[in-house]
């Protein structure tokens, strides 16, 4: 069974509660930053996206249990996702073209 | 049973699984990958529009942000109860599974109700798909808002129904029909949810097909796979919440 991910028997619940608390804290940080409008829109977007990616890593790794799957599964899923999203995000730069050209 | 083909412990008879786990889980991950791209495209398009439009409306004041934060806390807690349900399933604790799945469904339902209330409030203020009362030069605000949050709300609703089918099986069918009837007759015809509620009836029909044509005692794998879908729905909200709400907080 060496190539099969093993289910843990009588698994401890503590890591899941810890992840849940971590997610709530990160959410609170996001809300405070946004509510007080600490950053300008572009910087705010960048900060929120970084925080969201951290939250996603926690959810995907622990709640969706991907951290405990075999390497090949992790690589296949994450590389495919990041590659496809990157292809879209390349066009973000175009949003600034509109801003600098101005709009009526 | 198709499951036999990919069970552990029959090495030598069949090839070991390429990704080290059962097919149903791999299948769900692949579906989630495709759904991520759907939401990824919507979120990217929204972010592009948000950044490139200088006078994007910022209508979300304290009440809206508080409401959205509570909704976020609901979904995060629902993910926790889902994980606890999966752990209970692994221990073959049937009653525990039903308990945790019902808790997950409860949080999901609260999310949908709060979201629907918010939609009604915004529609009452004058938000429409192609116009809004805050910025006449940004007619796309309504369409983008309703599309993004509506797609997500649909996913949450279907997720709650999916969990209900796994937890309650055939008992879920009359519940769906009753909720549909209540939702339909208690809403007026100018309410968007008067039409949206038909999703429940459609789901009841699909669920009936599945439950009667493929009767099955849902096991730990089924609970885990349902859990993956539920966590995905939570994951998408982790991006919608900051992009749609936190990026548009009202300047006092």
Interface residues (C-beta under 8 A of the other chain):
Chain A: X1 X3 X4 X5 X7 X9 X10 X11 X13 X16 X17 X20 X23 X24 X27 X30 X31 X33 X34 X35 X37 X41 X42 X44 X45 X48 X49 X51 X52 X55 X56 X59 X60 X62 X63 X64 X65 X69 X70 X72 X73 X76 X77 X80 X81 X84 X85 X88 X89 X91 X92 X94 X95 X96 X98 X99 X103
Chain B: X8 X9 X11 X16 X17 X18 X19 X20 X21 X26 X29 X33 X36 X37 X40 X41 X44 X47 X48 X50 X51 X52 X53 X54 X62 X65 X69 X72 X73 X76 X77 X79 X80 X82 X83 X84 X87 X90 X91 X224 X227 X228 X231 X232 X234 X235 X238 X239 X241 X242 X243 X245 X246 X247 X249 X251
